[in-house]
C-alpha cells in the first residue's frame, strides 16, 4: 500500500528530495505521491516535519 500525503501537508517540500523512487511531486495545494511509483519505504513519512504522510491503509 503506497503512502499518502494528508491535508495537514504544509507544502514544505522536505519529502520530495528524500524519495528515492521519485514518486513525490508538487501538487496544487500540497505534495502528492504517485502510488504506482511509491515503494512503501516510509522515508518520506520519517522526513515530514508535520507528520502529514501516512501509509495508505491508515487514511
N, CA, C and O atoms as a GROMACS GRO file, in nm:
protein
  236
    1UNK      N    1   0.085  -0.118   0.000
    1UNK     CA    2   0.000   0.000   0.000
    1UNK      C    3   0.089   0.124   0.000
    1UNK      O    4   0.174   0.139   0.088
    2UNK      N    5   0.071   0.210  -0.096
    2UNK     CA    6   0.150   0.332  -0.108
    2UNK      C    7   0.118   0.430   0.005
    2UNK      O    8   0.009   0.428   0.062
    3UNK      N    9   0.214   0.515   0.035
    3UNK     CA   10   0.192   0.622   0.132
    3UNK      C   11   0.109   0.732   0.068
    3UNK      O   12   0.107   0.744  -0.055
    4UNK      N   13   0.041   0.810   0.150
    4UNK     CA   14  -0.038   0.923   0.102
    4UNK      C   15  -0.004   1.046   0.185
    4UNK      O   16   0.037   1.035   0.300
    5UNK      N   17  -0.021   1.162   0.125
    5UNK     CA   18   0.001   1.288   0.194
    5UNK      C   19  -0.135   1.347   0.227
    5UNK      O   20  -0.219   1.365   0.139
    6UNK      N   21  -0.156   1.375   0.354
    6UNK     CA   22  -0.286   1.422   0.403
    6UNK      C   23  -0.299   1.574   0.391
    6UNK      O   24  -0.205   1.643   0.350
    7UNK      N   25  -0.415   1.624   0.427
    7UNK     CA   26  -0.444   1.767   0.423
    7UNK      C   27  -0.356   1.848   0.517
    7UNK      O   28  -0.350   1.971   0.506
    8UNK      N   29  -0.289   1.783   0.610
    8UNK     CA   30  -0.202   1.854   0.704
    8UNK      C   31  -0.072   1.902   0.639
    8UNK      O   32   0.005   1.975   0.701
    9UNK      N   33  -0.047   1.861   0.515
    9UNK     CA   34   0.075   1.899   0.442
    9UNK      C   35   0.088   2.051   0.437
    9UNK      O   36  -0.008   2.122   0.405
   10UNK      N   37   0.208   2.101   0.470
   10UNK     CA   38   0.235   2.245   0.465
   10UNK      C   39   0.315   2.283   0.340
   10UNK      O   40   0.363   2.395   0.329
   11UNK      N   41   0.329   2.190   0.247
   11UNK     CA   42   0.396   2.211   0.119
   11UNK      C   43   0.539   2.262   0.136
   11UNK      O   44   0.583   2.351   0.062
   12UNK      N   45   0.611   2.206   0.232
   12UNK     CA   46   0.749   2.250   0.255
   12UNK      C   47   0.847   2.186   0.158
   12UNK      O   48   0.955   2.240   0.134
   13UNK      N   49   0.810   2.070   0.100
   13UNK     CA   50   0.895   2.004   0.002
   13UNK      C   51   1.002   1.913   0.060
   13UNK      O   52   1.080   1.855  -0.016
   14UNK      N   53   1.007   1.898   0.190
   14UNK     CA   54   1.110   1.814   0.252
   14UNK      C   55   1.104   1.670   0.202
   14UNK      O   56   1.208   1.607   0.186
   15UNK      N   57   0.986   1.619   0.178
   15UNK     CA   58   0.969   1.480   0.136
   15UNK      C   59   1.014   1.453  -0.006
   15UNK      O   60   1.067   1.346  -0.036
   16UNK      N   61   0.995   1.550  -0.094
   16UNK     CA   62   1.023   1.528  -0.236
   16UNK      C   63   1.169   1.488  -0.261
   16UNK      O   64   1.195   1.395  -0.337
   17UNK      N   65   1.261   1.557  -0.201
   17UNK     CA   66   1.402   1.528  -0.221
   17UNK      C   67   1.448   1.399  -0.158
   17UNK      O   68   1.551   1.344  -0.198
   18UNK      N   69   1.374   1.349  -0.060
   18UNK     CA   70   1.410   1.226   0.009
   18UNK      C   71   1.360   1.100  -0.060
   18UNK      O   72   1.405   0.990  -0.029
   19UNK      N   73   1.266   1.115  -0.153
   19UNK     CA   74   1.204   0.999  -0.218
   19UNK      C   75   1.295   0.943  -0.327
   19UNK      O   76   1.312   1.004  -0.433
   20UNK      N   77   1.354   0.828  -0.301
   20UNK     CA   78   1.443   0.764  -0.398
   20UNK      C   79   1.369   0.715  -0.522
   20UNK      O   80   1.428   0.701  -0.629
   21UNK      N   81   1.239   0.689  -0.509
   21UNK     CA   82   1.160   0.641  -0.622
   21UNK      C   83   1.106   0.756  -0.708
   21UNK      O   84   1.043   0.732  -0.811
   22UNK      N   85   1.132   0.879  -0.666
   22UNK     CA   86   1.081   0.997  -0.734
   22UNK      C   87   0.930   0.992  -0.752
   22UNK      O   88   0.876   1.030  -0.856
   23UNK      N   89   0.862   0.944  -0.648
   23UNK     CA   90   0.717   0.929  -0.652
   23UNK      C   91   0.643   1.052  -0.600
   23UNK      O   92   0.520   1.058  -0.610
   24UNK      N   93   0.714   1.150  -0.546
   24UNK     CA   94   0.650   1.267  -0.487
   24UNK      C   95   0.671   1.388  -0.576
   24UNK      O   96   0.781   1.415  -0.624
   25UNK      N   97   0.562   1.461  -0.597
   25UNK     CA   98   0.569   1.584  -0.677
   25UNK      C   99   0.480   1.690  -0.614
   25UNK      O  100   0.392   1.661  -0.533
   26UNK      N  101   0.506   1.814  -0.654
   26UNK     CA  102   0.428   1.925  -0.602
   26UNK      C  103   0.292   1.927  -0.669
   26UNK      O  104   0.281   1.930  -0.792
   27UNK      N  105   0.188   1.927  -0.587
   27UNK     CA  106   0.053   1.936  -0.638
   27UNK      C  107   0.003   2.080  -0.629
   27UNK      O  108   0.082   2.172  -0.607
   28UNK      N  109  -0.126   2.098  -0.646
   28UNK     CA  110  -0.184   2.233  -0.644
   28UNK      C  111  -0.176   2.297  -0.506
   28UNK      O  112  -0.132   2.411  -0.493
   29UNK      N  113  -0.219   2.223  -0.403
   29UNK     CA  114  -0.220   2.278  -0.267
   29UNK      C  115  -0.121   2.209  -0.174
   29UNK      O  116  -0.087   2.262  -0.068
   30UNK      N  117  -0.075   2.093  -0.213
   30UNK     CA  118   0.015   2.014  -0.130
   30UNK      C  119   0.091   1.917  -0.220
   30UNK      O  120   0.062   1.905  -0.339
   31UNK      N  121   0.187   1.850  -0.163
   31UNK     CA  122   0.261   1.750  -0.240
   31UNK      C  123   0.176   1.624  -0.252
   31UNK      O  124   0.089   1.598  -0.169
   32UNK      N  125   0.203   1.546  -0.355
   32UNK     CA  126   0.127   1.423  -0.380
   32UNK      C  127   0.223   1.308  -0.408
   32UNK      O  128   0.335   1.329  -0.456
   33UNK      N  129   0.179   1.187  -0.379
   33UNK     CA  130   0.258   1.067  -0.403
   33UNK      C  131   0.192   0.985  -0.512
   33UNK      O  132   0.072   0.955  -0.504
   34UNK      N  133   0.268   0.950  -0.612
   34UNK     CA  134   0.220   0.864  -0.720
   34UNK      C  135   0.225   0.720  -0.670
   34UNK      O  136   0.333   0.664  -0.653
   35UNK      N  137   0.110   0.661  -0.646
   35UNK     CA  138   0.101   0.527  -0.588
   35UNK      C  139   0.166   0.420  -0.676
   35UNK      O  140   0.209   0.317  -0.625
   36UNK      N  141   0.174   0.445  -0.805
   36UNK     CA  142   0.236   0.346  -0.893
   36UNK      C  143   0.388   0.346  -0.883
   36UNK      O  144   0.453   0.249  -0.921
   37UNK      N  145   0.444   0.455  -0.832
   37UNK     CA  146   0.590   0.465  -0.816
   37UNK      C  147   0.636   0.440  -0.673
   37UNK      O  148   0.751   0.401  -0.651
   38UNK      N  149   0.549   0.463  -0.576
   38UNK     CA  150   0.584   0.450  -0.434
   38UNK      C  151   0.627   0.307  -0.402
   38UNK      O  152   0.557   0.211  -0.436
   39UNK      N  153   0.743   0.294  -0.337
   39UNK     CA  154   0.795   0.162  -0.300
   39UNK      C  155   0.765   0.127  -0.154
   39UNK      O  156   0.810   0.024  -0.105
   40UNK      N  157   0.689   0.211  -0.086
   40UNK     CA  158   0.644   0.183   0.051
   40UNK      C  159   0.759   0.182   0.152
   40UNK      O  160   0.753   0.111   0.252
   41UNK      N  161   0.864   0.260   0.125
   41UNK     CA  162   0.981   0.257   0.214
   41UNK      C  163   0.960   0.339   0.341
   41UNK      O  164   1.020   0.307   0.445
   42UNK      N  165   0.877   0.443   0.336
   42UNK     CA  166   0.848   0.523   0.454
   42UNK      C  167   0.945   0.637   0.481
   42UNK      O  168   0.929   0.708   0.580
   43UNK      N  169   1.045   0.656   0.396
   43UNK     CA  170   1.141   0.763   0.416
   43UNK      C  171   1.072   0.899   0.418
   43UNK      O  172   1.108   0.986   0.497
   44UNK      N  173   0.975   0.917   0.332
   44UNK     CA  174   0.903   1.045   0.326
   44UNK      C  175   0.831   1.074   0.458
   44UNK      O  176   0.833   1.187   0.507
   45UNK      N  177   0.769   0.973   0.514
   45UNK     CA  178   0.697   0.990   0.640
   45UNK      C  179   0.794   1.026   0.752
   45UNK      O  180   0.761   1.108   0.839
   46UNK      N  181   0.911   0.966   0.751
   46UNK     CA  182   1.011   0.996   0.853
   46UNK      C  183   1.064   1.138   0.840
   46UNK      O  184   1.106   1.198   0.939
   47UNK      N  185   1.062   1.193   0.720
   47UNK     CA  186   1.116   1.325   0.691
   47UNK      C  187   1.015   1.437   0.718
   47UNK      O  188   1.054   1.549   0.748
   48UNK      N  189   0.888   1.408   0.707
   48UNK     CA  190   0.783   1.511   0.717
   48UNK      C  191   0.782   1.577   0.855
   48UNK      O  192   0.765   1.508   0.956
   49UNK      N  193   0.799   1.710   0.860
   49UNK     CA  194   0.804   1.779   0.990
   49UNK      C  195   0.668   1.791   1.060
   49UNK      O  196   0.663   1.819   1.179
   50UNK      N  197   0.559   1.770   0.987
   50UNK     CA  198   0.426   1.782   1.048
   50UNK      C  199   0.348   1.650   1.048
   50UNK      O  200   0.228   1.648   1.074
   51UNK      N  201   0.418   1.540   1.018
   51UNK     CA  202   0.358   1.406   1.018
   51UNK      C  203   0.233   1.398   0.929
   51UNK      O  204   0.132   1.339   0.966
   52UNK      N  205   0.244   1.458   0.810
   52UNK     CA  206   0.131   1.460   0.716
   52UNK      C  207   0.133   1.343   0.618
   52UNK      O  208   0.046   1.333   0.531
   53UNK      N  209   0.231   1.254   0.631
   53UNK     CA  210   0.241   1.140   0.539
   53UNK      C  211   0.215   1.011   0.616
   53UNK      O  212   0.280   0.982   0.716
   54UNK      N  213   0.118   0.935   0.568
   54UNK     CA  214   0.074   0.813   0.635
   54UNK      C  215   0.067   0.697   0.536
   54UNK      O  216   0.051   0.718   0.416
   55UNK      N  217   0.080   0.574   0.586
   55UNK     CA  218   0.055   0.460   0.498
   55UNK      C  219  -0.088   0.470   0.445
   55UNK      O  220  -0.178   0.510   0.519
   56UNK      N  221  -0.109   0.434   0.321
   56UNK     CA  222  -0.239   0.446   0.259
   56UNK      C  223  -0.352   0.377   0.332
   56UNK      O  224  -0.467   0.420   0.323
   57UNK      N  225  -0.321   0.270   0.405
   57UNK     CA  226  -0.426   0.198   0.476
   57UNK      C  227  -0.466   0.266   0.607
   57UNK      O  228  -0.558   0.218   0.675
   58UNK      N  229  -0.399   0.376   0.646
   58UNK     CA  230  -0.430   0.446   0.770
   58UNK      C  231  -0.512   0.573   0.748
   58UNK      O  232  -0.549   0.639   0.844
   59UNK      N  233  -0.540   0.608   0.623
   59UNK     CA  234  -0.610   0.734   0.596
   59UNK      C  235  -0.759   0.717   0.601
   59UNK      O  236  -0.832   0.814   0.580
   0.00000   0.00000   0.00000
